[in-house]
Structures are given as structure tokens and as C-alpha cells.
């Protein structure tokens, strides 16, 4: 799944309400801000060591949403 497909997926699914825990060290207080702040750098350039954690968190969030559907 590429960045555009992932972004489209988030646009079509019902997003959970905040606050929620993505993992023990990551709390999402504003879901839309979380998505915007993660997709923006990913769309600017290729996946590298610096922005790989952004993609990882987005994929974790996707799994969290899918597990609750």
C-alpha cells in the first residue's frame, strides 16, 4: 500500500474519537492533526530512516482501526 492509497483509506473509514492510545508511549489527542502531521512529510519525499517511524505509526493506527471495526 503506497502513501496515496493509505491516505485515501483514512479518508473513507470512520475515524475513532480522541484521545486514544496508539501504543503505550503514543497518545493521539487530535486524530486529524495526527494524520496531517504524518502524511505531510511522507508526501514530500521518499521513505527513509527519518520518516519511516511516521509510516509505521500510520500503519499501526490503521491496524488499530481495523481491529475495532
N, C-alpha and C positions, 0 to 999 in steps of 0.2 A: 504494500500500500504506500503510495507516494504522498507527499505533503498535501497536494491539492485534493486527493481523494480523502485523506484524513480530515482535512478542514471541511470538506463537503459532508462527511459523515457527522461531524459535530453540529453542523447546521441543520441536519434533518432529524436528529434524535432529540428527545425531551431531556433537557439538562436537569440534573438534580439541584436542589436549593442548597445554598451555602449557609453556614460553614460545614465543611466535611473534611474528613481526614483521608488523604490520598495514601499515606503511609504514616508510620509513627513520627516521622520528622517533617511532614509536609501537610499543612492545613490550608485548605482553599477557602478564603473568605469571600471572594467575588469570582464566580465562575467565568463570567465573560472577560474580566480583566486577566484571569489566569490564561484563558485561551488566546486572547490578543497578544499578551506578552510572550507567549511561547511560539506562536505562529509567525510573528513579525520577523524575528531573526532567522528563522528557518527558511523563510521565503526569500531572504536577501542573498543567501549563498548556500553552497553545498554543505552537507552534513560533515562535520569534523569533530575533533576531540573537544572543542569548546562548546559547541551547541548540541552535541549528542545527548547530554542529560535532558535538554528540553524535549527532544523527541521521545526519550524514554518516559518522561513524566506524562506526556500526552498519550502515549500508548498504554501506560498504567491507568490513566483516567478513563480511557476507552474501555479497558477490561473491567474496571470498577462499574461503569455504567451498564455494560453488557451483562454483568453478573447479577445486577439488580433488576433487569427487565423481566 
